[in-house]
Amino acid sequence: MLETKGEWDGAITELRKAEIELAAVASSDSYLASVVAGSLGVVYAEKGEPERAVPELERALEISRTLFGPDHPNTARAVRNLAEANDARLRARSQEAARR
């Protein structure tokens, strides 16, 4: 997949295309919508953009909880991804505040 090669912008472009195509054929709360949102969030986080990652990961978690419940492995993965992005976001904010 593109994001494993560090081609973040290309991965984001492809995931946004998938998001549009998926919207035409599936519910916005489908498993695949969760996968796309989660993937977008991870790519943004890996790209160093946690502010953009968090909303995508929140969406993935919301869908996963609805579809699978709180104790499912997919939900646990979504929680972990969101926690990591939130941690990165807080670190970035702390570093920015320290520079001021």
DSSP file (Angstrom, degrees, kcal/mol; ACC not computed):
  #  RESIDUE AA STRUCTURE BP1 BP2  ACC     N-H-->O    O-->H-N    N-H-->O    O-->H-N    TCO  KAPPA ALPHA  PHI   PSI    X-CA   Y-CA   Z-CA
    1    1 A M    >>        0   0    0      0, 0.0     3,-1.0     0, 0.0     4,-0.6   0.000 360.0 360.0 360.0 153.5    0.0    0.0    0.0
    2    2 A L  G >4> +     0   0    0      1,-0.3     3,-1.6     2,-0.2     5,-1.5   0.870 360.0  59.1 -57.8 -42.2    1.2    3.5   -0.7
    3    3 A E  G >45S+     0   0    0      1,-0.3     3,-1.2     2,-0.2    -1,-0.3   0.775  96.3  62.4 -65.8 -23.1    1.4    4.6    3.0
    4    4 A T  G <45S+     0   0    0     -3,-1.0    -1,-0.3     1,-0.3    -2,-0.2   0.731 102.4  52.4 -71.8 -18.9    4.0    1.9    3.7
    5    5 A K  G <<5S-     0   0    0     -3,-1.6    -1,-0.3    -4,-0.6    -2,-0.2   0.404 119.7-109.7 -92.4   0.8    6.3    3.5    1.2
    6    6 A G  T < 5S+     0   0    0     -3,-1.2     2,-1.6    -4,-0.3     3,-0.2   0.625  77.0 135.6  80.2  11.9    6.0    6.9    2.8
    7    7 A E     >< +     0   0    0     -5,-1.5     4,-2.2     1,-0.2     5,-0.2  -0.497  22.4 162.8 -91.0  66.6    4.0    8.3   -0.1
    8    8 A W  H  >  +     0   0    0     -2,-1.6     4,-2.8     1,-0.2    -1,-0.2   0.888  67.0  50.0 -58.0 -48.2    1.5   10.0    2.2
    9    9 A D  H  > S+     0   0    0     -3,-0.2     4,-2.4     1,-0.2    -1,-0.2   0.896 111.9  49.0 -62.7 -39.4    0.0   12.4   -0.2
   10   10 A G  H  > S+     0   0    0      2,-0.2     4,-2.3     1,-0.2    -1,-0.2   0.888 111.3  50.0 -65.1 -39.2   -0.6    9.6   -2.7
   11   11 A A  H  X S+     0   0    0     -4,-2.2     4,-2.6     2,-0.2    -2,-0.2   0.918 110.6  49.8 -64.9 -43.2   -2.2    7.4   -0.1
   12   12 A I  H  X S+     0   0    0     -4,-2.8     4,-2.5     2,-0.2    -2,-0.2   0.919 110.1  50.8 -62.3 -43.5   -4.5   10.3    1.0
   13   13 A T  H  X S+     0   0    0     -4,-2.4     4,-2.0    -5,-0.2    -1,-0.2   0.934 112.8  45.6 -59.0 -47.1   -5.5   10.9   -2.6
   14   14 A E  H  X S+     0   0    0     -4,-2.3     4,-2.3     1,-0.2    -2,-0.2   0.892 112.9  49.8 -66.3 -39.6   -6.4    7.2   -3.1
   15   15 A L  H  X S+     0   0    0     -4,-2.6     4,-2.3     2,-0.2    -1,-0.2   0.881 109.3  51.6 -67.9 -37.2   -8.2    6.9    0.2
   16   16 A R  H  X S+     0   0    0     -4,-2.5     4,-2.0     2,-0.2    -1,-0.2   0.894 109.7  50.4 -65.4 -38.3  -10.3   10.1   -0.6
   17   17 A K  H  X S+     0   0    0     -4,-2.0     4,-2.6     2,-0.2    -2,-0.2   0.929 110.7  49.0 -62.1 -44.5  -11.2    8.5   -3.9
   18   18 A A  H  X S+     0   0    0     -4,-2.3     4,-2.9     1,-0.2    -2,-0.2   0.886 108.2  54.7 -61.8 -38.9  -12.2    5.3   -2.2
   19   19 A E  H  X S+     0   0    0     -4,-2.3     4,-1.9     2,-0.2    -1,-0.2   0.910 110.2  45.7 -60.9 -43.8  -14.3    7.4    0.3
   20   20 A I  H  X S+     0   0    0     -4,-2.0     4,-0.9     2,-0.2    -2,-0.2   0.928 115.1  46.3 -66.1 -46.1  -16.2    9.0   -2.6
   21   21 A E  H >X S+     0   0    0     -4,-2.6     3,-0.6     1,-0.2     4,-0.6   0.897 112.1  51.5 -64.1 -40.2  -16.7    5.7   -4.4
   22   22 A L  H >X S+     0   0    0     -4,-2.9     4,-2.5     1,-0.2     3,-1.3   0.880 101.9  60.2 -64.8 -38.6  -17.8    4.0   -1.2
   23   23 A A  H 3< S+     0   0    0     -4,-1.9    -1,-0.2     1,-0.3    -2,-0.2   0.790 101.4  56.1 -60.0 -27.4  -20.4    6.7   -0.4
   24   24 A A  H << S+     0   0    0     -4,-0.9    -1,-0.3    -3,-0.6    -2,-0.2   0.703 122.1  23.2 -78.0 -19.2  -22.1    5.9   -3.7
   25   25 A V  H << S+     0   0    0     -3,-1.3     2,-0.3    -4,-0.6    -2,-0.2   0.546 118.6  42.0-125.9  -9.7  -22.6    2.2   -2.9
   26   26 A A  S  < S-     0   0    0     -4,-2.5    -1,-0.1    -5,-0.1     2,-0.0  -0.913  83.4 -87.6-139.8 163.7  -22.5    1.8    0.9
   27   27 A S    >   -     0   0    0     -2,-0.3     3,-1.6     1,-0.1     6,-0.3  -0.341  34.6-122.7 -66.1 148.7  -23.8    3.3    4.1
   28   28 A S  T 3  S+     0   0    0      1,-0.3    -1,-0.1    -5,-0.1    35,-0.1   0.615 114.6  53.3 -69.1  -9.9  -21.6    6.0    5.7
   29   29 A D  T 3  S+     0   0    0      4,-0.1    -1,-0.3    34,-0.0     2,-0.1   0.015  84.8 124.9-110.4  25.8  -21.6    3.7    8.8
   30   30 A S  S <> S-     0   0    0     -3,-1.6     4,-1.8     1,-0.1     5,-0.1  -0.365  75.5-109.6 -82.4 164.3  -20.4    0.6    7.0
   31   31 A Y  H  > S+     0   0    0      1,-0.2     4,-2.2     2,-0.2     5,-0.1   0.908 120.7  52.8 -57.0 -43.1  -17.4   -1.5    7.9
   32   32 A L  H  > S+     0   0    0      1,-0.2     4,-2.5     2,-0.2    -1,-0.2   0.867 104.9  54.5 -64.9 -35.3  -15.6   -0.3    4.8
   33   33 A A  H  > S+     0   0    0     -6,-0.3     4,-2.5     1,-0.2    -1,-0.2   0.887 108.5  50.3 -62.9 -37.3  -16.3    3.3    5.7
   34   34 A S  H  X S+     0   0    0     -4,-1.8     4,-2.8     2,-0.2    -2,-0.2   0.902 109.6  50.3 -64.8 -41.7  -14.6    2.6    9.1
   35   35 A V  H  X S+     0   0    0     -4,-2.2     4,-2.6     2,-0.2    -2,-0.2   0.925 112.5  46.4 -63.1 -45.0  -11.6    1.1    7.3
   36   36 A V  H  X S+     0   0    0     -4,-2.5     4,-2.7     2,-0.2     5,-0.2   0.940 114.8  46.3 -64.7 -47.0  -11.2    4.1    5.0
   37   37 A A  H  X S+     0   0    0     -4,-2.5     4,-2.5     1,-0.2    -2,-0.2   0.925 114.5  48.0 -61.4 -44.4  -11.6    6.6    7.9
   38   38 A G  H  X S+     0   0    0     -4,-2.8     4,-2.4     2,-0.2    -1,-0.2   0.899 112.0  49.3 -63.3 -40.7   -9.1    4.6   10.0
   39   39 A S  H  X S+     0   0    0     -4,-2.6     4,-2.6    -5,-0.2    -2,-0.2   0.914 110.4  50.3 -65.7 -42.5   -6.6    4.4    7.2
   40   40 A L  H  X S+     0   0    0     -4,-2.7     4,-2.8     1,-0.2     5,-0.2   0.928 111.0  50.2 -59.6 -44.6   -6.9    8.1    6.5
   41   41 A G  H  X S+     0   0    0     -4,-2.5     4,-2.4     1,-0.2    -2,-0.2   0.914 111.0  47.6 -60.9 -44.0   -6.3    8.8   10.2
   42   42 A V  H  X S+     0   0    0     -4,-2.4     4,-2.9     2,-0.2     5,-0.2   0.911 112.1  50.1 -64.8 -42.1   -3.3    6.5   10.4
   43   43 A V  H  X S+     0   0    0     -4,-2.6     4,-2.2     2,-0.2    -2,-0.2   0.941 111.4  47.9 -63.0 -46.5   -1.8    8.1    7.2
   44   44 A Y  H  <>S+     0   0    0     -4,-2.8     5,-3.1     2,-0.2     4,-0.5   0.913 113.3  48.9 -60.0 -40.9   -2.3   11.6    8.6
   45   45 A A  H ><5S+     0   0    0     -4,-2.4     3,-1.2    -5,-0.2    -2,-0.2   0.932 112.2  47.1 -64.1 -45.5   -0.7   10.6   11.9
   46   46 A E  H 3<5S+     0   0    0     -4,-2.9    -1,-0.2     1,-0.3    -2,-0.2   0.819 108.0  57.0 -65.7 -30.1    2.3    8.9   10.2
   47   47 A K  T 3<5S-     0   0    0     -4,-2.2    -1,-0.3    -5,-0.2    -2,-0.2   0.596 123.2-107.4 -75.0 -11.0    2.6   12.0    8.0
   48   48 A G  T < 5S+     0   0    0     -3,-1.2    -3,-0.2    -4,-0.5     3,-0.1   0.746  86.5 119.0  89.9  25.8    2.9   14.1   11.2
   49   49 A E    >>< +     0   0    0     -5,-3.1     4,-1.6    -6,-0.2     3,-1.0  -0.585  23.6 159.5-121.4  67.9   -0.5   15.7   11.0
   50   50 A P  H 3> S+     0   0    0      0, 0.0     4,-2.4     0, 0.0    39,-0.2   0.803  70.7  64.3 -63.8 -27.9   -2.3   14.6   14.1
   51   51 A E  H 34 S+     0   0    0      1,-0.2    -6,-0.1     2,-0.2    -2,-0.1   0.854 110.5  38.7 -62.8 -33.1   -4.8   17.4   14.0
   52   52 A R  H <> S+     0   0    0     -3,-1.0     4,-0.8     2,-0.1    -1,-0.2   0.747 113.9  56.9 -85.3 -25.7   -6.1   16.0   10.7
   53   53 A A  H  X S+     0   0    0     -4,-1.6     4,-2.5     1,-0.2     3,-0.3   0.907  95.1  64.2 -70.5 -42.8   -5.7   12.4   12.0
   54   54 A V  H  X S+     0   0    0     -4,-2.4     4,-2.7     1,-0.2     5,-0.2   0.888 100.0  48.4 -56.9 -49.1   -7.9   12.7   15.1
   55   55 A P  H  > S+     0   0    0      0, 0.0     4,-1.9     0, 0.0    -1,-0.2   0.895 113.7  48.4 -60.9 -36.8  -11.3   13.4   13.4
   56   56 A E  H  X S+     0   0    0     -4,-0.8     4,-2.2    -3,-0.3    -2,-0.2   0.920 113.6  46.7 -66.0 -42.8  -10.8   10.5   10.9
   57   57 A L  H  X S+     0   0    0     -4,-2.5     4,-2.3     2,-0.2    -1,-0.2   0.840 108.9  54.7 -70.9 -33.0   -9.9    8.2   13.8
   58   58 A E  H  X S+     0   0    0     -4,-2.7     4,-2.5    -5,-0.3    -1,-0.2   0.912 109.1  49.1 -63.0 -41.4  -12.8    9.4   15.9
   59   59 A R  H  X S+     0   0    0     -4,-1.9     4,-2.3    -5,-0.2    -2,-0.2   0.922 110.2  50.1 -63.7 -44.6  -15.1    8.5   13.0
   60   60 A A  H  X S+     0   0    0     -4,-2.2     4,-2.4     1,-0.2    -1,-0.2   0.907 112.2  48.1 -60.7 -41.6  -13.5    5.1   12.6
   61   61 A L  H  X S+     0   0    0     -4,-2.3     4,-2.8     2,-0.2     5,-0.2   0.918 109.4  52.8 -65.8 -43.4  -14.0    4.4   16.3
   62   62 A E  H  X S+     0   0    0     -4,-2.5     4,-1.9     1,-0.2    -2,-0.2   0.926 112.6  44.4 -57.9 -46.4  -17.6    5.6   16.3
   63   63 A I  H  X S+     0   0    0     -4,-2.3     4,-2.8     2,-0.2     5,-0.3   0.927 112.8  51.4 -65.3 -44.5  -18.5    3.2   13.4
   64   64 A S  H  X>S+     0   0    0     -4,-2.4     4,-3.2     1,-0.2     5,-0.8   0.910 109.5  49.4 -61.4 -43.2  -16.6    0.3   15.0
   65   65 A R  H  X5S+     0   0    0     -4,-2.8     4,-1.2     3,-0.2    -1,-0.2   0.902 113.5  47.7 -62.2 -39.5  -18.4    0.8   18.3
   66   66 A T  H  <5S+     0   0    0     -4,-1.9    -2,-0.2    -5,-0.2    -1,-0.2   0.924 120.7  35.8 -66.8 -44.7  -21.7    0.8   16.5
   67   67 A L  H  <5S+     0   0    0     -4,-2.8    -2,-0.2    -5,-0.1    -3,-0.2   0.889 136.1  15.3 -77.2 -40.3  -21.0   -2.2   14.4
   68   68 A F  H  <5S-     0   0    0     -4,-3.2     3,-0.2    -5,-0.3    -3,-0.2   0.612  97.6-123.0-116.0 -16.7  -19.0   -4.4   16.7
   69   69 A G    ><< -     0   0    0     -4,-1.2     3,-0.8    -5,-0.8    -1,-0.2  -0.242  42.6 -63.9  89.8 174.1  -19.4   -3.1   20.3
   70   70 A P  T 3  S+     0   0    0      0, 0.0    -1,-0.2     0, 0.0    -5,-0.1   0.688 126.3  52.5 -74.8 -19.4  -16.8   -1.9   22.8
   71   71 A D  T 3  S+     0   0    0     -3,-0.2    -2,-0.1    -6,-0.1    -6,-0.0   0.359  79.1 113.0-102.7   6.3  -15.0   -5.3   23.2
   72   72 A H  S <> S-     0   0    0     -3,-0.8     4,-2.3     1,-0.1     3,-0.4  -0.507  73.3-122.9 -79.8 146.2  -14.3   -6.2   19.6
   73   73 A P  H  > S+     0   0    0      0, 0.0     4,-2.3     0, 0.0     5,-0.2   0.846 112.7  55.6 -56.4 -35.8  -10.7   -6.3   18.4
   74   74 A N  H  > S+     0   0    0      2,-0.2     4,-2.0     1,-0.2     5,-0.1   0.894 108.7  47.8 -64.8 -37.8  -11.5   -3.7   15.6
   75   75 A T  H  > S+     0   0    0     -3,-0.4     4,-2.5     2,-0.2    -1,-0.2   0.907 110.2  51.9 -67.9 -41.3  -12.8   -1.3   18.2
   76   76 A A  H  X S+     0   0    0     -4,-2.3     4,-2.5     1,-0.2    -2,-0.2   0.903 109.6  49.8 -61.2 -40.7   -9.7   -1.9   20.4
   77   77 A R  H  X S+     0   0    0     -4,-2.3     4,-2.7     2,-0.2    -1,-0.2   0.908 110.4  50.0 -63.8 -41.8   -7.5   -1.1   17.4
   78   78 A A  H  X S+     0   0    0     -4,-2.0     4,-2.2     2,-0.2    -2,-0.2   0.892 110.4  50.3 -64.6 -39.4   -9.5    2.1   16.7
   79   79 A V  H  X S+     0   0    0     -4,-2.5     4,-2.6     2,-0.2    -2,-0.2   0.934 111.9  47.9 -62.8 -46.1   -9.1    3.1   20.3
   80   80 A R  H  X S+     0   0    0     -4,-2.5     4,-2.5     2,-0.2    -2,-0.2   0.929 111.8  48.9 -61.6 -46.3   -5.4    2.6   20.2
   81   81 A N  H  X S+     0   0    0     -4,-2.7     4,-2.1     1,-0.2    -1,-0.2   0.911 113.3  47.3 -61.1 -42.3   -5.0    4.5   16.9
   82   82 A L  H  X S+     0   0    0     -4,-2.2     4,-2.7     2,-0.2    -1,-0.2   0.908 111.0  51.5 -66.4 -41.5   -7.0    7.4   18.3
   83   83 A A  H  X S+     0   0    0     -4,-2.6     4,-2.4     1,-0.2    -2,-0.2   0.909 110.1  49.2 -61.9 -41.8   -5.0    7.4   21.5
   84   84 A E  H  X S+     0   0    0     -4,-2.5     4,-2.3     2,-0.2    -1,-0.2   0.902 112.6  47.2 -64.7 -41.0   -1.7    7.5   19.7
   85   85 A A  H  X S+     0   0    0     -4,-2.1     4,-2.4     2,-0.2    -2,-0.2   0.904 112.2  49.7 -68.1 -40.3   -2.9   10.4   17.5
   86   86 A N  H  X S+     0   0    0     -4,-2.7     4,-2.5     2,-0.2    -2,-0.2   0.897 110.2  51.3 -63.8 -39.3   -4.2   12.3   20.5
   87   87 A D  H  X S+     0   0    0     -4,-2.4     4,-2.4    -5,-0.2    -2,-0.2   0.927 111.0  47.5 -62.0 -45.1   -0.8   11.7   22.2
   88   88 A A  H  X S+     0   0    0     -4,-2.3     4,-2.4     1,-0.2    -2,-0.2   0.887 111.4  51.8 -63.4 -38.5    1.0   13.0   19.2
   89   89 A R  H  X S+     0   0    0     -4,-2.4     4,-2.3     2,-0.2    -2,-0.2   0.919 110.7  47.3 -64.7 -43.5   -1.3   16.0   19.0
   90   90 A L  H  X S+     0   0    0     -4,-2.5     4,-2.5     2,-0.2    -2,-0.2   0.892 111.4  50.9 -66.0 -39.6   -0.7   16.9   22.7
   91   91 A R  H  X S+     0   0    0     -4,-2.4     4,-2.5     2,-0.2    -2,-0.2   0.923 110.7  49.4 -62.1 -43.6    3.1   16.5   22.2
   92   92 A A  H  X S+     0   0    0     -4,-2.4     4,-2.3     1,-0.2    -2,-0.2   0.908 111.7  48.2 -63.4 -41.7    3.0   18.9   19.2
   93   93 A R  H  X S+     0   0    0     -4,-2.3     4,-2.5     2,-0.2    -1,-0.2   0.902 111.6  50.2 -65.2 -40.4    0.9   21.4   21.2
   94   94 A S  H  X S+     0   0    0     -4,-2.5     4,-2.2     2,-0.2    -2,-0.2   0.908 111.0  48.5 -64.1 -41.8    3.3   21.2   24.1
   95   95 A Q  H  X S+     0   0    0     -4,-2.5     4,-1.4     2,-0.2    -1,-0.2   0.902 112.1  49.5 -64.8 -40.6    6.3   21.7   21.9
   96   96 A E  H  X S+     0   0    0     -4,-2.3     4,-0.7     1,-0.2     3,-0.2   0.912 111.3  48.8 -64.5 -41.9    4.6   24.7   20.3
   97   97 A A  H >< S+     0   0    0     -4,-2.5     3,-0.7     1,-0.2    -2,-0.2   0.868 108.0  54.9 -65.9 -36.1    3.8   26.2   23.6
   98   98 A A  H 3< S+     0   0    0     -4,-2.2    -1,-0.2     1,-0.2    -2,-0.2   0.810 103.5  56.0 -67.5 -29.2    7.4   25.7   24.8
   99   99 A R  H 3<        0   0    0     -4,-1.4    -1,-0.2     1,-0.2    -2,-0.2   0.698 360.0 360.0 -74.6 -19.2    8.7   27.6   21.8
  100  100 A R    <<        0   0    0     -3,-0.7    -1,-0.2    -4,-0.7    -2,-0.2   0.475 360.0 360.0 -79.7 360.0    6.5   30.7   22.7
